[in-house]
Amino acid sequence: NSTAFRMAPEHPLVILEVNADALENHRGIIASPNCSTIQMLVALKPIHDKYCIKRVIVSTYQAVSGSGQAAVEELQSQTRAFANGEEILASVYPHQIAFNVLPQIDVFLENGYCKEEMKMILETAKILDPKIKITATTVRVPVIACHSESLNIETEKPFEVEEIKTLMEKSPGIVLEDDPENNVYPFAINAAGKDAVFVGRIRRDFSAENTLNMWCVSDNLRKGAALNTIQIAQEIVKRNLVRVQ
Ligand code: L14
């Protein structure tokens, strides 16, 4: 789950729903992708296979638990301080996170992107398809568990919105929650502690050809981290790929 080997060409970077066969050539190290990348690519894979994705614009709304226990405690203590009218102290993040939204995850790079944004871009090229054009804005929100993502997806082939919903419903690892009339859509506190990638708000983007919008939520510590590595371990046992160097 470390970032160390993710972009090393000789080591596979794997999400079973997307590129399980990449496991076949492993040399003892298999990397599990960044949490924001994993849930996005689980949702994009079936669409790419059927309609060929040209471009993706993603904005994330990321939980503090990605930064560890200290960040969870910082959100809780800042929330208490706010309620009690006390001074709010920030140490894990550069600014107050309680009652705030920070357009920064990890450090900034020379090109103006955050490291997290470049991880999503580079890992998508390695795991799914280097031909997909993709840009990302990654944002920290005062949520304990689950990353949410707004995905704008342009495809080569035309689609019907109903076809996309049906496709999502039958794809592995995905649960469709999409009934706006009854206020049904994925949200963080519903997805927390669960294994699936939840998608909803699927609708046509009328401002561009062959383009759709989708909302995607998953538990960043489950499918975004621990669960994905466990699934990889189970698969290498199943495929008889356990190798000791
Ligand atoms: O790349 O701060 O595995 O929410 C996971 C947690 C990147 C940062 C990774 C966060 C990290 C992310």
Residues whose N, C-alpha, C, O or C-beta is under 5 A from the ligand:
A	BS01	L14	N1 T3 N34 C35 A63 G66 S67
